[in-house]
Structure formats: C-alpha cells, structure tokens
Amino acid sequence: EPDPKELEDAFRCEVLKLLKGAGKINNLVINNMMGWYHSGFNVYCTSMINPFDQEGLERLAQYIIRSPISQERMTYVGCPLLLCSPVKGQSFSDLKRSCPD
C-alpha cells in the first residue's frame, strides 16, 4: 500500500514545479509554501475506484471540481481586499480597515 505522506509530498512538488514553469509563482512563493505546516495538499489511499464504476467516478469528479469555499462566505471590502468568513453566516460588517493610497 502506498504511503500517503510520500505521495502528498511528491504531488505538492510536481504541482509547484508546474506552476513555476507556467510563470504563475516564483521560488519565493515555493519556499514560503514548503514551510507551511498544513500544505493544503492531501492524498487519500484507503479505497480505490474501479475504472468501470461510473457513479464512483462521477462522485470523485464532483468532489474535485467543487469550490473550496462558498461565495456566500466571501466579502469584498475594497483596496483590493477579499475576506473569507471562517464560520458560515459570520459577518464582517464591523470591520474597520483603512486602505493605503
């Protein structure tokens, strides 16, 4: 059985290499992200989906393309600043922030 941590590390490195190669990130961003305690990457090795299991493949595809956050939890406050509420229904109406000129 594959080691999920090894696969996660390899997947993270490959994704970061692809993003750097596409000019989307640089070494500074990569070094920063490599230092994160929670990388944001995850590998699940417990069960496999049979390639002929159309329902299972559909569920996996829907999971992969889902938005990681709900638009209802995002608030644009300008300058450009976008806040994401950590708790559904939480409001940022009392937020006071001055924007630099």
Residue frames as a rotation matrix with the C-alpha (Angstrom) as fourth column:
GLU 1
0.583 0.812 0.000 0.00
0.812 -0.583 0.000 0.00
0.000 0.000 -1.000 0.00
PRO 2
-0.055 -0.644 0.763 1.43
0.550 -0.657 -0.515 3.43
0.833 0.391 0.391 -0.91
ASP 3
-0.405 -0.176 -0.897 2.49
0.878 -0.350 -0.327 5.87
-0.257 -0.920 0.296 1.79
PRO 4
0.578 0.745 0.332 0.07
0.808 -0.578 -0.109 8.84
0.110 0.331 -0.937 1.63
LYS 5
0.667 -0.375 -0.643 2.64
0.101 -0.810 0.577 11.28
-0.738 -0.450 -0.503 3.07
GLU 6
-0.447 -0.871 0.203 5.21
0.303 0.066 0.951 10.40
-0.842 0.487 0.234 0.39
LEU 7
-0.256 0.444 0.859 2.59
0.965 0.068 0.253 10.75
0.054 0.893 -0.446 -2.35
GLU 8
0.777 0.567 -0.275 1.41
0.602 -0.796 0.061 14.07
-0.185 -0.213 -0.959 -0.89
ASP 9
0.249 -0.780 -0.575 4.95
0.025 -0.588 0.809 15.46
-0.968 -0.216 -0.127 -0.85
ALA 10
-0.655 -0.501 0.566 5.63
0.522 0.241 0.818 14.29
-0.546 0.831 0.104 -4.41
PHE 11
0.116 0.801 0.588 2.30
0.986 -0.165 0.030 15.70
0.121 0.576 -0.809 -5.66
ARG 12
0.772 0.138 -0.620 2.95
0.347 -0.909 0.230 19.05
-0.532 -0.393 -0.750 -3.97
CYS 13
-0.202 -0.940 -0.275 6.41
0.072 -0.294 0.953 19.30
-0.977 0.173 0.127 -5.55
GLU 14
-0.605 -0.003 0.796 5.06
0.763 0.283 0.581 18.47
-0.227 0.959 -0.169 -9.01
VAL 15
0.494 0.847 0.197 2.22
0.869 -0.492 -0.063 20.99
0.043 0.202 -0.978 -8.77
LEU 16
0.625 -0.314 -0.714 4.59
0.119 -0.866 0.486 23.72
-0.771 -0.389 -0.504 -7.58
LYS 17
-0.519 -0.832 0.198 7.02
0.284 0.051 0.957 22.89
-0.806 0.553 0.210 -10.41
LEU 18
-0.254 0.522 0.815 4.20
0.966 0.100 0.237 23.13
0.043 0.847 -0.529 -12.95
LEU 19
0.775 0.585 -0.239 3.06
0.609 -0.792 0.040 26.48
-0.166 -0.177 -0.970 -11.55
LYS 20
0.213 -0.788 -0.577 6.61
0.003 -0.590 0.807 27.82
-0.977 -0.173 -0.123 -11.59
GLY 21
-0.633 -0.466 0.618 7.13
0.545 0.299 0.784 26.57
-0.549 0.833 0.064 -15.15
ALA 22
0.080 0.767 0.636 3.94
0.971 -0.205 0.125 28.36
0.226 0.608 -0.761 -16.20
GLY 23
-0.670 -0.453 0.588 5.24
0.352 -0.891 -0.286 31.58
0.654 0.015 0.757 -14.62
LYS 24
0.362 0.919 0.155 2.46
0.186 -0.235 0.954 31.66
0.913 -0.317 -0.256 -12.02
ILE 25
0.992 -0.125 -0.031 4.74
0.011 -0.155 0.988 31.50
-0.128 -0.980 -0.153 -8.97
ASN 26
0.373 -0.928 -0.009 8.44
-0.495 -0.191 -0.848 32.01
0.785 0.321 -0.530 -8.20
ASN 27
-0.245 -0.582 -0.775 10.98
0.346 0.695 -0.631 30.48
0.906 -0.423 0.031 -5.81
LEU 28
-0.869 -0.041 0.493 10.00
-0.388 -0.563 -0.730 32.88
0.308 -0.825 0.473 -3.03
VAL 29
0.106 0.984 0.143 6.40
-0.970 0.071 0.232 31.61
0.219 -0.164 0.962 -3.13
ILE 30
0.413 -0.001 -0.911 7.57
-0.148 0.987 -0.068 27.99
0.899 0.163 0.407 -3.35
ASN 31
-0.633 -0.723 -0.277 9.90
0.201 0.192 -0.961 28.37
0.747 -0.664 0.024 -0.35
ASN 32
-0.635 0.496 0.593 7.11
-0.763 -0.524 -0.379 30.02
0.123 -0.693 0.711 1.61
MET 33
0.393 0.890 -0.232 4.61
-0.848 0.448 0.282 27.27
0.355 0.086 0.931 0.77
MET 34
0.109 -0.427 -0.898 7.10
0.025 0.904 -0.427 24.49
0.994 0.024 0.110 1.52
GLY 35
-0.864 -0.491 0.109 7.35
-0.053 -0.126 -0.991 25.86
0.501 -0.862 0.082 5.06
TRP 36
-0.113 0.909 0.402 3.62
-0.869 -0.287 0.404 25.63
0.482 -0.303 0.822 5.77
TYR 37
-0.698 -0.068 0.713 2.66
-0.554 0.682 -0.478 23.17
-0.454 -0.728 -0.513 8.49
HIS 38
0.111 0.780 0.615 -0.53
0.285 0.568 -0.772 22.29
-0.952 0.262 -0.159 6.58
SER 39
-0.786 -0.613 0.085 0.42
0.229 -0.160 0.960 22.17
-0.575 0.774 0.266 2.91
GLY 40
-0.116 0.810 -0.574 -3.11
-0.754 -0.449 -0.480 22.26
-0.647 0.377 0.663 1.53
PHE 41
-0.247 -0.025 -0.969 -2.41
-0.790 0.584 0.186 19.04
0.561 0.812 -0.164 -0.36
ASN 42
-0.063 0.272 0.960 -3.91
-0.767 0.603 -0.221 15.71
-0.639 -0.750 0.170 0.63
VAL 43
-0.510 -0.083 -0.856 -3.68
-0.667 0.667 0.333 12.17
0.543 0.741 -0.395 -0.70
TYR 44
0.163 0.664 0.730 -6.31
-0.886 0.423 -0.188 9.58
-0.434 -0.617 0.657 0.18
CYS 45
-0.553 -0.520 -0.651 -5.23
-0.758 0.638 0.135 5.95
0.345 0.568 -0.747 -0.27
THR 46
-0.524 0.319 0.789 -7.86
-0.568 0.560 -0.604 3.99
-0.635 -0.765 -0.112 1.62
SER 47
0.163 0.642 0.749 -10.17
0.297 0.692 -0.658 2.92
-0.941 0.329 -0.078 -1.21
MET 48
-0.881 -0.458 -0.117 -9.88
-0.015 -0.219 0.976 2.73
-0.472 0.862 0.186 -4.98
ILE 49
0.198 0.928 -0.316 -12.49
-0.537 -0.167 -0.827 3.43
-0.820 0.333 0.465 -7.62
ASN 50
-0.144 -0.149 0.978 -12.89
0.585 0.785 0.205 0.83
-0.798 0.602 -0.026 -10.31
PRO 51
-0.877 -0.262 -0.404 -12.43
-0.119 -0.694 0.710 2.48
-0.466 0.670 0.577 -13.74
PHE 52
-0.755 0.655 0.025 -15.79
0.278 0.286 0.917 0.99
0.594 0.699 -0.398 -14.78
ASP 53
-0.233 0.652 -0.721 -17.65
0.945 -0.024 -0.327 2.42
-0.230 -0.758 -0.611 -11.74
GLN 54
-0.339 0.125 0.932 -19.31
0.591 -0.743 0.315 5.37
0.732 0.658 0.178 -13.48
GLU 55
0.740 0.661 0.125 -21.15
0.290 -0.481 0.827 6.54
0.607 -0.576 -0.548 -10.35
GLY 56
0.586 -0.603 -0.541 -17.97
0.690 0.022 0.724 6.43
-0.425 -0.797 0.429 -8.28
LEU 57
-0.457 -0.767 0.451 -16.02
0.889 -0.379 0.257 8.31
-0.026 0.518 0.855 -10.93
GLU 58
0.057 0.583 0.811 -18.80
0.459 -0.736 0.497 10.92
0.887 0.344 -0.310 -11.15
ARG 59
0.911 0.261 -0.318 -18.74
0.387 -0.283 0.878 11.44
0.139 -0.923 -0.359 -7.36
LEU 60
0.118 -0.954 -0.277 -14.96
0.840 -0.053 0.541 11.83
-0.530 -0.296 0.795 -7.46
ALA 61
-0.468 -0.264 0.843 -15.15
0.779 -0.574 0.252 14.32
0.418 0.775 0.475 -10.34
GLN 62
0.497 0.727 0.474 -17.78
0.335 -0.665 0.668 16.37
0.801 -0.173 -0.574 -8.49
TYR 63
0.784 -0.283 -0.553 -15.59
0.552 -0.091 0.829 16.39
-0.285 -0.955 0.085 -5.38
ILE 64
-0.204 -0.966 0.161 -12.53
0.932 -0.141 0.334 17.52
-0.299 0.218 0.929 -7.33
ILE 65
-0.514 -0.018 0.858 -14.24
0.594 -0.729 0.341 20.46
0.619 0.685 0.385 -9.04
ARG 66
0.552 0.759 -0.344 -16.13
0.780 -0.325 0.534 21.73
0.294 -0.564 -0.772 -6.00
SER 67
0.301 -0.389 0.871 -15.28
-0.156 -0.921 -0.357 25.19
0.941 -0.029 -0.338 -4.77
PRO 68
-0.451 -0.545 -0.707 -13.11
0.583 0.420 -0.695 25.10
0.676 -0.726 0.128 -1.64
ILE 69
-0.835 0.256 -0.487 -15.12
0.305 -0.522 -0.797 27.98
-0.458 -0.814 0.358 -0.15
SER 70
0.053 0.947 0.317 -18.63
0.981 0.009 -0.192 29.26
-0.185 0.321 -0.929 -0.60
GLN 71
-0.496 -0.181 0.849 -19.15
0.516 -0.848 0.120 32.63
0.698 0.498 0.514 -2.31
GLU 72
0.589 0.782 0.203 -21.61
0.240 -0.409 0.880 33.47
0.771 -0.470 -0.429 0.47
ARG 73
0.693 -0.393 -0.605 -18.65
0.680 0.079 0.729 33.44
-0.239 -0.916 0.322 2.87
MET 74
-0.401 -0.867 0.295 -16.65
0.916 -0.385 0.114 35.99
0.015 0.315 0.949 0.86
THR 75
0.727 0.556 -0.403 -16.89
0.569 -0.816 -0.099 39.73
-0.385 -0.157 -0.910 1.37
TYR 76
-0.064 -0.714 0.697 -15.15
0.865 -0.389 -0.318 42.31
0.498 0.582 0.642 -0.83
VAL 77
0.577 0.238 -0.782 -14.12
0.703 -0.632 0.326 45.31
-0.416 -0.737 -0.532 1.24
GLY 78
0.987 -0.120 0.105 -12.02
-0.027 -0.774 -0.632 47.15
0.157 0.621 -0.768 -1.34
CYS 79
0.692 -0.722 -0.011 -8.39
-0.697 -0.673 0.248 48.26
-0.186 -0.164 -0.969 -1.76
PRO 80
0.093 0.739 -0.667 -8.29
-0.654 0.551 0.519 45.23
0.751 0.388 0.535 -3.08
LEU 81
-0.825 -0.294 0.483 -9.17
-0.565 0.466 -0.681 43.09
-0.025 -0.835 -0.550 -0.11
LEU 82
0.091 0.825 -0.558 -11.34
-0.546 0.510 0.665 40.00
0.833 0.244 0.497 -0.06
LEU 83
-0.590 -0.236 0.772 -12.19
-0.804 0.260 -0.535 38.39
-0.074 -0.936 -0.343 3.26
CYS 84
-0.230 0.507 -0.831 -13.46
-0.204 0.809 0.551 34.88
0.951 0.296 -0.083 3.78
SER 85
0.217 0.422 0.880 -15.56
-0.947 -0.127 0.294 34.21
0.236 -0.897 0.373 6.84
PRO 86
-0.801 -0.572 -0.174 -14.28
-0.510 0.806 -0.301 31.15
0.312 -0.153 -0.938 8.73
VAL 87
-0.770 0.616 0.164 -17.78
0.297 0.574 -0.763 30.42
-0.564 -0.539 -0.625 10.01
LYS 88
-0.610 0.614 0.502 -20.86
0.628 -0.012 0.778 30.26
0.483 0.789 -0.378 7.82
GLY 89
0.453 0.890 0.054 -23.05
0.729 -0.405 0.552 33.27
0.513 -0.211 -0.832 8.47
GLN 90
0.063 -0.496 -0.866 -20.35
0.810 -0.481 0.335 35.30
-0.583 -0.723 0.372 10.23
SER 91
0.832 0.318 0.455 -20.37
0.527 -0.709 -0.468 38.96
0.174 0.629 -0.757 9.17
PHE 92
-0.302 -0.950 -0.080 -17.56
0.953 -0.297 -0.062 41.42
0.035 -0.095 0.995 8.57
SER 93
0.436 0.588 0.681 -19.85
0.613 -0.748 0.253 44.46
0.659 0.307 -0.687 8.88
ASP 94
0.975 -0.071 -0.209 -17.99
0.130 -0.581 0.804 45.71
-0.179 -0.811 -0.557 11.95
LEU 95
0.227 -0.953 0.199 -14.59
0.938 0.268 0.218 45.51
-0.261 0.137 0.955 10.23
LYS 96
0.934 -0.069 -0.350 -12.75
-0.116 -0.986 -0.117 48.83
-0.337 0.150 -0.929 10.10
ARG 97
0.158 -0.907 0.389 -9.76
0.778 0.357 0.517 48.90
-0.608 0.221 0.762 7.76
SER 98
0.586 -0.042 -0.809 -8.05
-0.349 -0.914 -0.205 51.81
-0.731 0.403 -0.551 6.10
CYS 99
0.740 -0.293 0.605 -6.65
0.648 0.554 -0.523 51.30
-0.182 0.779 0.600 2.64
PRO 100
-0.209 -0.868 -0.450 -3.26
0.455 -0.493 0.741 52.68
-0.866 -0.050 0.498 1.65
ASP 101
0.551 0.383 -0.741 -3.32
-0.361 -0.691 -0.626 55.34
-0.753 0.612 -0.243 -1.07
